[in-house]
């Protein structure tokens, strides 16, 4: 499998491509990373250095890949944090060209905007761009519950309303929606949930909630789920594999007291997920 991954990158820590590439490689995926920003560190530190790539620079890198004759071999186009506002159109155009070269390729979009606790942390134009132009071109999206609500103009808060919002998102274009964090008032205390909805049904997986949130965990989640789903065609199995790997990664990071994800140290959890969590069918 080959993945064209168009995301941010940092030198220190693990977010964007700096979080997605190695886990994908560790499960046997060839990754072609294209950077939308190249920062010293993620923005959670409050200060960073490095450039935001222009849309033209990103387009040039993608065109160079195309000129090497690689597009027919690409199975997944993956995108995450987009940086500048022109990147979305570059990504959509790249998806079109990849699919023309390989009609079986899919586009997996992580519509990064923000979360319920922090609100939006991207440029004001990005959410509208994602909703109106990028998400409709995707086959698979991986929003958190906050992002799902923005995309669909809803306020999902229960299992029922979250599934209804996922159905609205699927009506926009994507056939599969992974909700990477499901918050609901009746959830079992001390747990965290993810859910996936596709044409075959809906499933949810529950893991223990650790008192820790590491930057980049969503990027790892989106990358692993996209690859597992593309490889198996089984949303429930992809959900189980992803939840298993990401939980063990976060637990290892928390136990070590590290601010940054211990992706290299936790690599065995990507290659051989323990499958300690079972996905339960919702419908």
SULCORFEN-V577226 format. One record per helix or strand of 3 or more residues. SS is the DSSP state (a for helix, b for strand). FROM is the first residue (numbers start at 1). TO is the last residue. If there is no record, write none. Layout:
BEGIN
ss->SS from->FROM to->TO
ss->SS from->FROM to->TO
END
This chain:
BEGIN
ss->b from->2 to->10
ss->a from->17 to->26
ss->b from->30 to->39
ss->a from->43 to->45
ss->b from->50 to->52
ss->a from->55 to->67
ss->a from->71 to->73
ss->b from->76 to->79
ss->a from->87 to->101
ss->b from->106 to->109
ss->a from->124 to->137
ss->a from->145 to->152
ss->a from->159 to->171
ss->b from->176 to->182
ss->b from->191 to->198
ss->b from->201 to->208
ss->a from->217 to->232
ss->a from->235 to->256
ss->a from->267 to->271
END
